[in-house]
């Protein structure tokens, strides 16, 4: 599954399931964006040598995913684009 298949009804269904405790729903949400998150993390580390000295891209992605999932327990994005923006924001934090 790619980012382009992450439509709003799919997103809302998976977020609602995640909020209800369905662990598989989290995997379904993350699978389409994992490449995007890795790319963003890699670019961020290339631009920031201080950060690169302490983290690698896997660490950065893992922390981002944990923060994103914590946010999604209490918040449902309005659209797929909103979800992607939220995921990107968590990489930059």
C-alpha positions as a printed NumPy array, in Angstrom:
array([[  0.   ,   0.   ,   0.   ],
       [  1.31 ,   3.432,  -0.901],
       [  0.595,   6.95 ,   0.293],
       [ -1.693,   7.436,  -2.702],
       [ -4.016,   4.671,  -1.441],
       [ -4.391,   6.314,   1.971],
       [ -7.811,   7.837,   1.393],
       [ -9.816,   9.67 ,   4.037],
       [-12.446,   6.938,   4.696],
       [ -9.653,   4.352,   5.153],
       [ -7.784,   6.74 ,   7.423],
       [-10.806,   7.519,   9.596],
       [-11.686,   3.832,   9.89 ],
       [ -8.161,   2.881,  10.962],
       [ -7.835,   5.786,  13.4  ],
       [-11.182,   4.856,  15.007],
       [-10.047,   1.238,  15.28 ],
       [ -6.685,   2.336,  16.743],
       [ -8.502,   4.514,  19.281],
       [-10.603,   1.46 ,  20.215],
       [ -7.439,  -0.563,  20.862],
       [ -6.907,  -2.422,  17.565],
       [ -3.117,  -2.786,  17.204],
       [ -3.423,  -3.958,  13.579],
       [ -5.05 ,  -0.632,  12.706],
       [ -1.817,   1.133,  13.701],
       [  0.161,  -1.086,  11.345],
       [ -2.366,  -0.365,   8.597],
       [ -1.926,   3.382,   9.162],
       [  1.858,   3.29 ,   9.218],
       [  2.545,   0.916,   6.331],
       [  1.667,   3.469,   3.6  ],
       [  3.821,   6.221,   5.115],
       [  6.897,   4.337,   6.332],
       [  8.957,   5.195,   3.228],
       [  7.934,   8.839,   3.491],
       [  8.938,   8.944,   7.175],
       [ 12.31 ,   7.327,   6.453],
       [ 12.991,   9.83 ,   3.651],
       [ 12.053,  12.785,   5.853],
       [ 14.224,  11.503,   8.692],
       [ 17.171,  10.963,   6.347],
       [ 16.902,  14.495,   4.957],
       [ 16.61 ,  15.944,   8.426],
       [ 19.765,  14.151,   9.555],
       [ 21.673,  15.25 ,   6.444],
       [ 20.903,  18.89 ,   7.261],
       [ 21.632,  18.668,  10.975],
       [ 25.036,  17.233,  11.861],
       [ 24.471,  17.807,  15.597],
       [ 21.396,  15.612,  15.51 ],
       [ 23.156,  13.048,  13.322],
       [ 25.82 ,  12.625,  16.025],
       [ 23.176,  11.314,  18.434],
       [ 20.566,   9.586,  16.256],
       [ 20.269,   7.52 ,  13.133],
       [ 17.249,   7.606,  10.849],
       [ 15.729,   4.447,  12.386],
       [ 15.804,   6.065,  15.84 ],
       [ 14.246,   9.227,  14.486],
       [ 11.48 ,   7.33 ,  12.681],
       [ 10.755,   5.148,  15.704],
       [ 10.372,   8.153,  17.99 ],
       [  8.219,   9.903,  15.412],
       [  5.931,   6.895,  15.038],
       [  5.481,   6.587,  18.801],
       [  4.564,  10.276,  19.099],
       [  2.218,  10.068,  16.107],
       [  0.411,   7.024,  17.5  ],
       [  0.085,   8.699,  20.898],
       [ -1.453,  11.737,  19.201],
       [ -3.841,   9.58 ,  17.164],
       [ -5.21 ,   7.992,  20.354],
       [ -6.88 ,  11.332,  21.096],
       [ -7.156,  13.071,  17.737],
       [ -8.592,  12.16 ,  14.323],
       [ -7.109,  14.013,  11.338],
       [ -9.649,  15.678,   9.024],
       [ -8.16 ,  14.212,   5.857],
       [ -5.349,  12.099,   4.467],
       [ -3.364,  15.256,   3.755],
       [ -3.84 ,  16.37 ,   7.362],
       [ -2.583,  12.944,   8.516],
       [  0.517,  13.208,   6.312],
       [  1.204,  16.718,   7.626],
       [  0.829,  15.468,  11.178],
       [  3.197,  12.561,  10.528],
       [  5.751,  14.947,   8.989],
       [  5.467,  17.268,  11.959],
       [  6.308,  14.433,  14.332],
       [  9.485,  13.675,  12.37 ],
       [ 10.583,  17.293,  12.713],
       [  9.976,  17.429,  16.485]])
